[in-house]
Amino acid sequence: MEFLNILLPVLLYIFGIILLIVLIILGIRTIELLDKINRLTDDINDKVSSLDNLFSVIDKTTDGISLISEKIINSVSNLIISLVNRKRKVDEDE
């Protein structure tokens, strides 16, 4: 019984030290991993910000095309409406 009273605390201390060492190693590796991820996200942000001008040009171009197509569609629809109204007037006069 005395042997177990001496052996069990020693085993617990050894396992505790091993666990502490493993946790320290995992913590260091996690910090290194987070540093790599931070560098990667900074690089991605730099590359995306370099494309902002391209996206703004594309956005302005699509806005211009949209405005022109709206004007064309409005002109065509006004022309069709005016033709329909003339035909109704002609039908009413007869």
Biopython code that builds the backbone (N, CA, C, O; Angstrom):
import numpy as np
from Bio.PDB.StructureBuilder import StructureBuilder

atoms = [
    (1, "MET", "N", (0.815, -1.187, 0.000)),
    (1, "MET", "CA", (0.000, 0.000, 0.000)),
    (1, "MET", "C", (0.861, 1.254, 0.000)),
    (1, "MET", "O", (0.545, 2.236, -0.671)),
    (2, "GLU", "N", (1.960, 1.210, 0.764)),
    (2, "GLU", "CA", (2.854, 2.353, 0.795)),
    (2, "GLU", "C", (3.528, 2.546, -0.558)),
    (2, "GLU", "O", (3.820, 3.668, -0.973)),
    (3, "PHE", "N", (3.765, 1.440, -1.226)),
    (3, "PHE", "CA", (4.382, 1.520, -2.549)),
    (3, "PHE", "C", (3.475, 2.286, -3.520)),
    (3, "PHE", "O", (3.953, 3.116, -4.294)),
    (4, "LEU", "N", (2.164, 2.007, -3.478)),
    (4, "LEU", "CA", (1.211, 2.717, -4.342)),
    (4, "LEU", "C", (1.111, 4.183, -3.953)),
    (4, "LEU", "O", (0.961, 5.035, -4.829)),
    (5, "ASN", "N", (1.187, 4.503, -2.673)),
    (5, "ASN", "CA", (1.132, 5.897, -2.229)),
    (5, "ASN", "C", (2.328, 6.694, -2.741)),
    (5, "ASN", "O", (2.242, 7.913, -2.892)),
    (6, "ILE", "N", (3.409, 6.034, -3.001)),
    (6, "ILE", "CA", (4.596, 6.710, -3.530)),
    (6, "ILE", "C", (4.584, 6.696, -5.057)),
    (6, "ILE", "O", (4.936, 7.693, -5.687)),
    (7, "LEU", "N", (4.186, 5.585, -5.649)),
    (7, "LEU", "CA", (4.247, 5.413, -7.088)),
    (7, "LEU", "C", (3.197, 6.248, -7.832)),
    (7, "LEU", "O", (3.514, 6.859, -8.853)),
    (8, "LEU", "N", (1.963, 6.285, -7.340)),
    (8, "LEU", "CA", (0.897, 6.983, -8.059)),
    (8, "LEU", "C", (1.147, 8.490, -8.177)),
    (8, "LEU", "O", (0.935, 9.029, -9.263)),
    (9, "PRO", "N", (1.577, 9.197, -7.148)),
    (9, "PRO", "CA", (1.886, 10.621, -7.345)),
    (9, "PRO", "C", (3.043, 10.852, -8.308)),
    (9, "PRO", "O", (3.036, 11.818, -9.070)),
    (10, "VAL", "N", (4.039, 9.964, -8.274)),
    (10, "VAL", "CA", (5.168, 10.103, -9.209)),
    (10, "VAL", "C", (4.680, 9.926, -10.640)),
    (10, "VAL", "O", (5.063, 10.683, -11.531)),
    (11, "LEU", "N", (3.827, 8.916, -10.858)),
    (11, "LEU", "CA", (3.271, 8.710, -12.203)),
    (11, "LEU", "C", (2.421, 9.904, -12.641)),
    (11, "LEU", "O", (2.493, 10.337, -13.791)),
    (12, "LEU", "N", (1.627, 10.425, -11.728)),
    (12, "LEU", "CA", (0.810, 11.602, -12.058)),
    (12, "LEU", "C", (1.677, 12.800, -12.402)),
    (12, "LEU", "O", (1.358, 13.544, -13.330)),
    (13, "TYR", "N", (2.767, 13.001, -11.674)),
    (13, "TYR", "CA", (3.665, 14.113, -11.982)),
    (13, "TYR", "C", (4.330, 13.930, -13.342)),
    (13, "TYR", "O", (4.475, 14.885, -14.105)),
    (14, "ILE", "N", (4.729, 12.707, -13.636)),
    (14, "ILE", "CA", (5.367, 12.427, -14.935)),
    (14, "ILE", "C", (4.381, 12.669, -16.072)),
    (14, "ILE", "O", (4.718, 13.318, -17.063)),
    (15, "PHE", "N", (3.164, 12.150, -15.930)),
    (15, "PHE", "CA", (2.155, 12.367, -16.976)),
    (15, "PHE", "C", (1.783, 13.841, -17.080)),
    (15, "PHE", "O", (1.525, 14.336, -18.178)),
    (16, "GLY", "N", (1.752, 14.528, -15.984)),
    (16, "GLY", "CA", (1.472, 15.965, -16.002)),
    (16, "GLY", "C", (2.551, 16.740, -16.721)),
    (16, "GLY", "O", (2.251, 17.654, -17.490)),
    (17, "ILE", "N", (3.818, 16.384, -16.481)),
    (17, "ILE", "CA", (4.931, 17.047, -17.168)),
    (17, "ILE", "C", (4.881, 16.763, -18.662)),
    (17, "ILE", "O", (5.092, 17.661, -19.477)),
    (18, "ILE", "N", (4.601, 15.513, -19.023)),
    (18, "ILE", "CA", (4.491, 15.150, -20.446)),
    (18, "ILE", "C", (3.346, 15.927, -21.096)),
    (18, "ILE", "O", (3.499, 16.455, -22.197)),
    (19, "LEU", "N", (2.217, 15.998, -20.426)),
    (19, "LEU", "CA", (1.074, 16.732, -20.955)),
    (19, "LEU", "C", (1.400, 18.213, -21.114)),
    (19, "LEU", "O", (1.018, 18.823, -22.113)),
    (20, "LEU", "N", (2.092, 18.791, -20.156)),
    (20, "LEU", "CA", (2.472, 20.193, -20.231)),
    (20, "LEU", "C", (3.412, 20.447, -21.402)),
    (20, "LEU", "O", (3.276, 21.451, -22.101)),
    (21, "ILE", "N", (4.372, 19.537, -21.622)),
    (21, "ILE", "CA", (5.300, 19.682, -22.750)),
    (21, "ILE", "C", (4.554, 19.584, -24.080)),
    (21, "ILE", "O", (4.811, 20.361, -24.999)),
    (22, "VAL", "N", (3.636, 18.630, -24.179)),
    (22, "VAL", "CA", (2.857, 18.467, -25.413)),
    (22, "VAL", "C", (2.010, 19.708, -25.667)),
    (22, "VAL", "O", (1.928, 20.174, -26.803)),
    (23, "LEU", "N", (1.384, 20.247, -24.637)),
    (23, "LEU", "CA", (0.565, 21.445, -24.809)),
    (23, "LEU", "C", (1.403, 22.653, -25.206)),
    (23, "LEU", "O", (0.954, 23.475, -26.005)),
    (24, "ILE", "N", (2.603, 22.775, -24.668)),
    (24, "ILE", "CA", (3.496, 23.868, -25.065)),
    (24, "ILE", "C", (3.881, 23.742, -26.536)),
    (24, "ILE", "O", (3.879, 24.735, -27.265)),
    (25, "ILE", "N", (4.209, 22.531, -26.976)),
    (25, "ILE", "CA", (4.564, 22.309, -28.383)),
    (25, "ILE", "C", (3.375, 22.631, -29.283)),
    (25, "ILE", "O", (3.533, 23.297, -30.306)),
    (26, "LEU", "N", (2.191, 22.166, -28.909)),
    (26, "LEU", "CA", (0.999, 22.467, -29.715)),
    (26, "LEU", "C", (0.713, 23.963, -29.748)),
    (26, "LEU", "O", (0.296, 24.487, -30.781)),
    (27, "GLY", "N", (0.928, 24.646, -28.652)),
    (27, "GLY", "CA", (0.726, 26.094, -28.611)),
    (27, "GLY", "C", (1.683, 26.825, -29.535)),
    (27, "GLY", "O", (1.286, 27.755, -30.237)),
    (28, "ILE", "N", (2.952, 26.405, -29.539)),
    (28, "ILE", "CA", (3.946, 27.026, -30.424)),
    (28, "ILE", "C", (3.591, 26.784, -31.881)),
    (28, "ILE", "O", (3.681, 27.697, -32.702)),
    (29, "ARG", "N", (3.191, 25.568, -32.209)),
    (29, "ARG", "CA", (2.802, 25.267, -33.598)),
    (29, "ARG", "C", (1.556, 26.047, -34.007)),
    (29, "ARG", "O", (1.443, 26.477, -35.155)),
    (30, "THR", "N", (0.631, 26.229, -33.086)),
    (30, "THR", "CA", (-0.575, 27.002, -33.390)),
    (30, "THR", "C", (-0.224, 28.460, -33.651)),
    (30, "THR", "O", (-0.790, 29.078, -34.552)),
    (31, "ILE", "N", (0.696, 29.013, -32.880)),
    (31, "ILE", "CA", (1.131, 30.387, -33.102)),
    (31, "ILE", "C", (1.809, 30.521, -34.461)),
    (31, "ILE", "O", (1.562, 31.494, -35.173)),
    (32, "GLU", "N", (2.650, 29.574, -34.832)),
    (32, "GLU", "CA", (3.295, 29.592, -36.148)),
    (32, "GLU", "C", (2.268, 29.493, -37.266)),
    (32, "GLU", "O", (2.380, 30.182, -38.280)),
    (33, "LEU", "N", (1.272, 28.641, -37.082)),
    (33, "LEU", "CA", (0.223, 28.487, -38.080)),
    (33, "LEU", "C", (-0.566, 29.784, -38.232)),
    (33, "LEU", "O", (-0.885, 30.183, -39.352)),
    (34, "LEU", "N", (-0.880, 30.436, -37.140)),
    (34, "LEU", "CA", (-1.611, 31.699, -37.205)),
    (34, "LEU", "C", (-0.785, 32.783, -37.879)),
    (34, "LEU", "O", (-1.343, 33.621, -38.587)),
    (35, "ASP", "N", (0.530, 32.792, -37.679)),
    (35, "ASP", "CA", (1.391, 33.746, -38.372)),
    (35, "ASP", "C", (1.372, 33.512, -39.880)),
    (35, "ASP", "O", (1.319, 34.463, -40.659)),
    (36, "LYS", "N", (1.417, 32.239, -40.289)),
    (36, "LYS", "CA", (1.362, 31.925, -41.723)),
    (36, "LYS", "C", (0.022, 32.346, -42.314)),
    (36, "LYS", "O", (-0.021, 32.890, -43.417)),
    (37, "ILE", "N", (-1.058, 32.103, -41.604)),
    (37, "ILE", "CA", (-2.385, 32.494, -42.086)),
    (37, "ILE", "C", (-2.487, 34.010, -42.186)),
    (37, "ILE", "O", (-3.082, 34.532, -43.129)),
    (38, "ASN", "N", (-1.912, 34.715, -41.224)),
    (38, "ASN", "CA", (-1.936, 36.168, -41.247)),
    (38, "ASN", "C", (-1.178, 36.710, -42.461)),
    (38, "ASN", "O", (-1.647, 37.638, -43.120)),
    (39, "ARG", "N", (-0.017, 36.140, -42.757)),
    (39, "ARG", "CA", (0.744, 36.561, -43.942)),
    (39, "ARG", "C", (-0.032, 36.267, -45.222)),
    (39, "ARG", "O", (-0.030, 37.070, -46.155)),
    (40, "LEU", "N", (-0.691, 35.117, -45.260)),
    (40, "LEU", "CA", (-1.464, 34.740, -46.437)),
    (40, "LEU", "C", (-2.632, 35.700, -46.656)),
    (40, "LEU", "O", (-2.870, 36.132, -47.783)),
    (41, "THR", "N", (-3.354, 36.035, -45.603)),
    (41, "THR", "CA", (-4.481, 36.958, -45.756)),
    (41, "THR", "C", (-4.006, 38.353, -46.141)),
    (41, "THR", "O", (-4.688, 39.040, -46.901)),
    (42, "ASP", "N", (-2.856, 38.788, -45.638)),
    (42, "ASP", "CA", (-2.310, 40.083, -46.049)),
    (42, "ASP", "C", (-1.976, 40.070, -47.530)),
    (42, "ASP", "O", (-2.248, 41.041, -48.237)),
    (43, "ASP", "N", (-1.390, 38.981, -48.005)),
    (43, "ASP", "CA", (-1.048, 38.855, -49.423)),
    (43, "ASP", "C", (-2.308, 38.858, -50.282)),
    (43, "ASP", "O", (-2.347, 39.497, -51.333)),
    (44, "ILE", "N", (-3.326, 38.151, -49.839)),
    (44, "ILE", "CA", (-4.586, 38.116, -50.592)),
    (44, "ILE", "C", (-5.226, 39.494, -50.626)),
    (44, "ILE", "O", (-5.739, 39.908, -51.666)),
    (45, "ASN", "N", (-5.207, 40.207, -49.516)),
    (45, "ASN", "CA", (-5.769, 41.561, -49.487)),
    (45, "ASN", "C", (-5.022, 42.488, -50.433)),
    (45, "ASN", "O", (-5.645, 43.312, -51.101)),
    (46, "ASP", "N", (-3.712, 42.372, -50.505)),
    (46, "ASP", "CA", (-2.929, 43.198, -51.426)),
    (46, "ASP", "C", (-3.302, 42.903, -52.873)),
    (46, "ASP", "O", (-3.452, 43.819, -53.681)),
    (47, "LYS", "N", (-3.451, 41.630, -53.193)),
    (47, "LYS", "CA", (-3.789, 41.257, -54.573)),
    (47, "LYS", "C", (-5.202, 41.699, -54.937)),
    (47, "LYS", "O", (-5.444, 42.141, -56.060)),
    (48, "VAL", "N", (-6.124, 41.584, -54.007)),
    (48, "VAL", "CA", (-7.504, 41.998, -54.280)),
    (48, "VAL", "C", (-7.583, 43.509, -54.425)),
    (48, "VAL", "O", (-8.309, 44.007, -55.284)),
    (49, "SER", "N", (-6.852, 44.242, -53.605)),
    (49, "SER", "CA", (-6.889, 45.699, -53.700)),
    (49, "SER", "C", (-6.278, 46.179, -55.007)),
    (49, "SER", "O", (-6.652, 47.243, -55.500)),
    (50, "SER", "N", (-5.350, 45.424, -55.580)),
    (50, "SER", "CA", (-4.788, 45.805, -56.876)),
    (50, "SER", "C", (-5.815, 45.632, -57.993)),
    (50, "SER", "O", (-5.679, 46.246, -59.052)),
    (51, "LEU", "N", (-6.829, 44.814, -57.776)),
    (51, "LEU", "CA", (-7.861, 44.613, -58.794)),
    (51, "LEU", "C", (-9.049, 45.559, -58.629)),
    (51, "LEU", "O", (-9.975, 45.518, -59.439)),
    (52, "ASP", "N", (-9.047, 46.407, -57.605)),
    (52, "ASP", "CA", (-10.168, 47.313, -57.372)),
    (52, "ASP", "C", (-10.400, 48.258, -58.549)),
    (52, "ASP", "O", (-11.546, 48.531, -58.908)),
    (53, "ASN", "N", (-9.319, 48.758, -59.151)),
    (53, "ASN", "CA", (-9.471, 49.662, -60.292)),
    (53, "ASN", "C", (-10.131, 48.960, -61.472)),
    (53, "ASN", "O", (-10.976, 49.538, -62.155)),
    (54, "LEU", "N", (-9.745, 47.729, -61.702)),
    (54, "LEU", "CA", (-10.346, 46.963, -62.796)),
    (54, "LEU", "C", (-11.840, 46.772, -62.565)),
    (54, "LEU", "O", (-12.643, 46.926, -63.486)),
    (55, "PHE", "N", (-12.208, 46.436, -61.329)),
    (55, "PHE", "CA", (-13.618, 46.237, -61.024)),
    (55, "PHE", "C", (-14.409, 47.534, -61.139)),
    (55, "PHE", "O", (-15.569, 47.509, -61.550)),
    (56, "SER", "N", (-13.812, 48.657, -60.787)),
    (56, "SER", "CA", (-14.520, 49.929, -60.908)),
    (56, "SER", "C", (-14.736, 50.283, -62.380)),
    (56, "SER", "O", (-15.784, 50.825, -62.732)),
    (57, "VAL", "N", (-13.765, 49.986, -63.241)),
    (57, "VAL", "CA", (-13.929, 50.226, -64.681)),
    (57, "VAL", "C", (-15.038, 49.341, -65.236)),
    (57, "VAL", "O", (-15.872, 49.797, -66.017)),
    (58, "ILE", "N", (-15.042, 48.087, -64.833)),
    (58, "ILE", "CA", (-16.086, 47.166, -65.298)),
    (58, "ILE", "C", (-17.455, 47.633, -64.809)),
    (58, "ILE", "O", (-18.435, 47.553, -65.550)),
    (59, "ASP", "N", (-17.531, 48.117, -63.579)),
    (59, "ASP", "CA", (-18.793, 48.595, -63.023)),
    (59, "ASP", "C", (-19.300, 49.811, -63.791)),
    (59, "ASP", "O", (-20.489, 49.893, -64.101)),
    (60, "LYS", "N", (-18.415, 50.754, -64.100)),
    (60, "LYS", "CA", (-18.822, 51.944, -64.863)),
    (60, "LYS", "C", (-19.264, 51.563, -66.275)),
    (60, "LYS", "O", (-20.216, 52.131, -66.810)),
    (61, "THR", "N", (-18.567, 50.601, -66.870)),
    (61, "THR", "CA", (-18.930, 50.154, -68.220)),
    (61, "THR", "C", (-20.318, 49.505, -68.223)),
    (61, "THR", "O", (-21.134, 49.787, -69.101)),
    (62, "THR", "N", (-20.579, 48.655, -67.264)),
    (62, "THR", "CA", (-21.901, 48.015, -67.222)),
    (62, "THR", "C", (-22.996, 49.029, -66.914)),
    (62, "THR", "O", (-24.112, 48.901, -67.418)),
    (63, "ASP", "N", (-22.697, 50.036, -66.094)),
    (63, "ASP", "CA", (-23.687, 51.088, -65.850)),
    (63, "ASP", "C", (-23.993, 51.854, -67.126)),
    (63, "ASP", "O", (-25.153, 52.166, -67.397)),
    (64, "GLY", "N", (-22.970, 52.159, -67.910)),
    (64, "GLY", "CA", (-23.173, 52.865, -69.178)),
    (64, "GLY", "C", (-23.981, 52.036, -70.154)),
    (64, "GLY", "O", (-24.895, 52.548, -70.800)),
    (65, "ILE", "N", (-23.652, 50.759, -70.267)),
    (65, "ILE", "CA", (-24.396, 49.875, -71.174)),
    (65, "ILE", "C", (-25.846, 49.758, -70.716)),
    (65, "ILE", "O", (-26.757, 49.742, -71.545)),
    (66, "SER", "N", (-26.062, 49.677, -69.441)),
    (66, "SER", "CA", (-27.421, 49.594, -68.905)),
    (66, "SER", "C", (-28.207, 50.859, -69.212)),
    (66, "SER", "O", (-29.380, 50.790, -69.579)),
    (67, "LEU", "N", (-27.569, 52.013, -69.064)),
    (67, "LEU", "CA", (-28.240, 53.282, -69.350)),
    (67, "LEU", "C", (-28.607, 53.385, -70.828)),
    (67, "LEU", "O", (-29.710, 53.813, -71.168)),
    (68, "ILE", "N", (-27.686, 52.993, -71.702)),
    (68, "ILE", "CA", (-27.965, 53.038, -73.139)),
    (68, "ILE", "C", (-29.093, 52.070, -73.495)),
    (68, "ILE", "O", (-29.977, 52.423, -74.275)),
    (69, "SER", "N", (-29.079, 50.873, -72.946)),
    (69, "SER", "CA", (-30.130, 49.904, -73.274)),
    (69, "SER", "C", (-31.485, 50.370, -72.742)),
    (69, "SER", "O", (-32.510, 50.132, -73.382)),
    (70, "GLU", "N", (-31.506, 51.027, -71.589)),
    (70, "GLU", "CA", (-32.778, 51.567, -71.075)),
    (70, "GLU", "C", (-33.323, 52.638, -71.991)),
    (70, "GLU", "O", (-34.526, 52.677, -72.248)),
    (71, "LYS", "N", (-32.454, 53.515, -72.493)),
    (71, "LYS", "CA", (-32.906, 54.565, -73.405)),
    (71, "LYS", "C", (-33.451, 53.973, -74.695)),
    (71, "LYS", "O", (-34.470, 54.431, -75.212)),
    (72, "ILE", "N", (-32.779, 52.963, -75.211)),
    (72, "ILE", "CA", (-33.249, 52.326, -76.448)),
    (72, "ILE", "C", (-34.601, 51.656, -76.216)),
    (72, "ILE", "O", (-35.509, 51.778, -77.038)),
    (73, "ILE", "N", (-34.728, 50.951, -75.099)),
    (73, "ILE", "CA", (-35.995, 50.266, -74.811)),
    (73, "ILE", "C", (-37.116, 51.276, -74.606)),
    (73, "ILE", "O", (-38.234, 51.059, -75.072)),
    (74, "ASN", "N", (-36.833, 52.380, -73.915)),
    (74, "ASN", "CA", (-37.853, 53.420, -73.726)),
    (74, "ASN", "C", (-38.249, 54.043, -75.049)),
    (74, "ASN", "O", (-39.431, 54.306, -75.270)),
    (75, "SER", "N", (-37.298, 54.286, -75.933)),
    (75, "SER", "CA", (-37.609, 54.860, -77.239)),
    (75, "SER", "C", (-38.491, 53.920, -78.057)),
    (75, "SER", "O", (-39.476, 54.346, -78.661)),
    (76, "VAL", "N", (-38.132, 52.655, -78.071)),
    (76, "VAL", "CA", (-38.914, 51.673, -78.833)),
    (76, "VAL", "C", (-40.318, 51.542, -78.248)),
    (76, "VAL", "O", (-41.297, 51.488, -78.992)),
    (77, "SER", "N", (-40.421, 51.491, -76.926)),
    (77, "SER", "CA", (-41.749, 51.352, -76.318)),
    (77, "SER", "C", (-42.589, 52.602, -76.552)),
    (77, "SER", "O", (-43.794, 52.489, -76.772)),
    (78, "ASN", "N", (-41.990, 53.790, -76.510)),
    (78, "ASN", "CA", (-42.737, 55.022, -76.811)),
    (78, "ASN", "C", (-43.190, 55.038, -78.263)),
    (78, "ASN", "O", (-44.296, 55.490, -78.559)),
    (79, "LEU", "N", (-42.351, 54.552, -79.173)),
    (79, "LEU", "CA", (-42.720, 54.474, -80.580)),
    (79, "LEU", "C", (-43.899, 53.530, -80.775)),
    (79, "LEU", "O", (-44.835, 53.844, -81.511)),
    (80, "ILE", "N", (-43.857, 52.384, -80.123)),
    (80, "ILE", "CA", (-44.955, 51.415, -80.246)),
    (80, "ILE", "C", (-46.233, 51.987, -79.652)),
    (80, "ILE", "O", (-47.311, 51.824, -80.224)),
    (81, "ILE", "N", (-46.124, 52.651, -78.518)),
    (81, "ILE", "CA", (-47.312, 53.258, -77.890)),
    (81, "ILE", "C", (-47.900, 54.338, -78.785)),
    (81, "ILE", "O", (-49.119, 54.430, -78.931)),
    (82, "SER", "N", (-47.040, 55.157, -79.387)),
    (82, "SER", "CA", (-47.558, 56.205, -80.271)),
    (82, "SER", "C", (-48.226, 55.606, -81.511)),
    (82, "SER", "O", (-49.235, 56.133, -81.979)),
    (83, "LEU", "N", (-47.677, 54.510, -82.048)),
    (83, "LEU", "CA", (-48.300, 53.854, -83.211)),
    (83, "LEU", "C", (-49.659, 53.263, -82.832)),
    (83, "LEU", "O", (-50.608, 53.349, -83.611)),
    (84, "VAL", "N", (-49.760, 52.670, -81.653)),
    (84, "VAL", "CA", (-51.019, 52.092, -81.207)),
    (84, "VAL", "C", (-52.050, 53.196, -80.990)),
    (84, "VAL", "O", (-53.218, 53.036, -81.344)),
    (85, "ASN", "N", (-51.623, 54.311, -80.412)),
    (85, "ASN", "CA", (-52.549, 55.429, -80.184)),
    (85, "ASN", "C", (-53.016, 56.023, -81.503)),
    (85, "ASN", "O", (-54.187, 56.390, -81.609)),
    (86, "ARG", "N", (-52.157, 56.138, -82.521)),
    (86, "ARG", "CA", (-52.567, 56.644, -83.845)),
    (86, "ARG", "C", (-53.585, 55.708, -84.480)),
    (86, "ARG", "O", (-54.565, 56.144, -85.085)),
    (87, "LYS", "N", (-53.329, 54.400, -84.328)),
    (87, "LYS", "CA", (-54.251, 53.443, -84.934)),
    (87, "LYS", "C", (-55.626, 53.549, -84.260)),
    (87, "LYS", "O", (-56.650, 53.429, -84.932)),
    (88, "ARG", "N", (-55.658, 53.770, -82.955)),
    (88, "ARG", "CA", (-56.927, 53.922, -82.260)),
    (88, "ARG", "C", (-57.660, 55.198, -82.706)),
    (88, "ARG", "O", (-58.881, 55.205, -82.862)),
    (89, "LYS", "N", (-56.891, 56.267, -82.906)),
    (89, "LYS", "CA", (-57.499, 57.514, -83.352)),
    (89, "LYS", "C", (-58.092, 57.357, -84.749)),
    (89, "LYS", "O", (-59.175, 57.862, -85.043)),
    (90, "VAL", "N", (-57.347, 56.636, -85.611)),
    (90, "VAL", "CA", (-57.826, 56.401, -86.958)),
    (90, "VAL", "C", (-59.084, 55.553, -86.918)),
    (90, "VAL", "O", (-60.024, 55.812, -87.668)),
    (91, "ASP", "N", (-59.119, 54.548, -86.058)),
    (91, "ASP", "CA", (-60.285, 53.690, -85.937)),
    (91, "ASP", "C", (-61.484, 54.467, -85.368)),
    (91, "ASP", "O", (-62.617, 54.233, -85.788)),
    (92, "GLU", "N", (-61.257, 55.355, -84.451)),
    (92, "GLU", "CA", (-62.328, 56.141, -83.870)),
    (92, "GLU", "C", (-62.891, 57.179, -84.876)),
    (92, "GLU", "O", (-64.087, 57.472, -84.865)),
    (93, "ASP", "N", (-62.033, 57.716, -85.725)),
    (93, "ASP", "CA", (-62.469, 58.694, -86.732)),
    (93, "ASP", "C", (-63.326, 58.028, -87.796)),
    (93, "ASP", "O", (-64.223, 58.666, -88.347)),
    (94, "GLU", "N", (-63.081, 56.807, -88.085)),
    (94, "GLU", "CA", (-63.837, 56.119, -89.136)),
    (94, "GLU", "C", (-65.168, 55.765, -88.585)),
    (94, "GLU", "O", (-65.990, 55.175, -89.287)),
]
sb = StructureBuilder()
sb.init_structure("model")
sb.init_model(0)
sb.init_chain("A")
sb.init_seg("    ")
for serial, (resi, resn, name, xyz) in enumerate(atoms, 1):
    if name == "N":
        sb.init_residue(resn, " ", resi, " ")
    sb.init_atom(name, np.array(xyz, "f"), 0.0, 1.0, " ", f" {name:<3s}", serial, name[0])
structure = sb.get_structure()
